[in-house]
Amino acid sequence: MRYIRYAFLAVLAIILISVALANREFVTLTLLPSGLAAIFGVNQSISLPLFVVILLGVVIGVLVGFVWEWLREHKHRAEARRRAREAGKLEAEVQRLKGERHKGRDEVLALLD
């Protein structure tokens, strides 16, 4: 299984390197469209290689997806915490009831019950 993972990572690295080599041209990214930039008086732009823009888009998309799923699964985590707390209370109650049931009896006989 380890070799399959290494093979997959090697293929992925080759693909990413080939995309980077094929998209080395510089592109200009602008913060706002020209109309809004004129209104706000801000005209921020940066020149980056195209492969950086592509990879940053992928990374930002993955991060947004992780955050979205983490927020979406909040109700499931809360329910799991509630059930774990309830199970702990029930387990403590069972231990208390076992202690009361075998109070004053021989320890060996209590273990056999």
Residue, then its C-alpha position, 0 to 999 in steps of 0.5 A: m500500500r505504501y508503494i501505491r501511495y508513493a507512486f500516486l505522489a510521484v505521478l501527481a508531482i510530475i503532473l504539477i511540474s508539467v503544468a507549471l512548466a507549460n504555464r510560466e507566462f506572467v498574468t496580471l491579477t487586479l483586485l477590483p474592476s476598473g469601474l469600482a477601482a475608480i470609485f474607491g480610489v484603489n487600483q491594486s494589481i500584481s503580476l504572477p506566473l499563471f501556474v501560481v494563480i492556478l495552484l493558489g486557486v486550487v489551494i483556496g478551493v480546498l481550504v474553503g471546502f474544508v471550512w464549509e464541511w467543518l461548519r456543516e458537520h457541527k451538528h454531528r459533532a455536538e450530538a456525539r459530544r452529547r451522547a458521550r456525556e450521557a454514556g459517561k453519566l450512565e456508566a457512572e450510575v451503573q458503577r454506583l448501582k453495582g456498588e450498592r447491590h453488592k454492599g456488605r457481601d463477600e467480594v468473591l461472590a460480588l465478582l461472580d454476579 
